[in-house]
Each structure stands twice: as C-alpha cells, then as structure tokens.
Amino acid sequence: MYEKLKEKGTVRFELQKTFWGAYHAIVIDQYGISWSLNYPEN
C-alpha cells in the first residue's frame, strides 16, 4: 500500500523501523488525504 500511495502522493515520513517494533510511514495521497501506515515487524 505504501508504494502505491507514494506513486502519486507526497511522502511526509518515509517508511522506517520504529522503537515500538513496527514500520511506520505517513503519506498524503493525490486527493489530499493523509495516511498513517503502521506495519508489524514480523
């Protein structure tokens, strides 16, 4: 989902590992909707 959103959107926070054991990113899509993505590490 991250890759698809960033194709036409704006990445505000790159997908990266967090201290709480997940991967997190923030992307604004082509329609101006902000997405906060959180993927488990495993």
C-alpha positions as CSV (number, residue, x, y, z in Angstrom):
1,M,0.0,0.0,0.0
2,Y,2.9,2.4,0.8
3,E,4.4,2.0,-2.6
4,K,1.1,2.6,-4.4
5,L,0.3,5.7,-2.3
6,K,3.7,7.3,-2.8
7,E,3.5,6.9,-6.6
8,K,1.1,9.9,-7.0
9,G,1.2,11.2,-3.4
10,T,3.6,13.0,-1.1
11,V,5.7,11.2,1.5
12,R,5.7,13.1,4.8
13,F,7.5,10.5,6.8
14,E,9.5,7.7,5.0
15,L,8.7,4.1,5.8
16,Q,11.1,3.2,8.6
17,K,11.5,0.9,11.6
18,T,10.3,2.4,14.9
19,F,11.2,1.9,18.5
20,W,7.9,0.2,19.2
21,G,8.8,-2.7,16.8
22,A,6.9,-1.8,13.7
23,Y,7.4,0.0,10.4
24,H,5.7,3.4,10.1
25,A,5.1,6.0,7.3
26,I,2.9,9.0,6.6
27,V,1.8,9.7,3.1
28,I,-0.6,12.3,1.6
29,D,-2.4,10.8,-1.4
30,Q,-3.2,12.5,-4.6
31,Y,-6.6,13.7,-3.2
32,G,-5.1,15.3,-0.1
33,I,-5.9,12.5,2.4
34,S,-3.3,11.8,4.9
35,W,-2.4,8.1,5.6
36,S,-0.6,7.0,8.7
37,L,0.6,3.4,7.9
38,N,1.9,1.0,10.6
39,Y,3.1,-2.4,9.7
40,P,4.1,-5.1,12.2
41,E,7.8,-6.1,12.1
42,N,7.2,-9.8,11.7
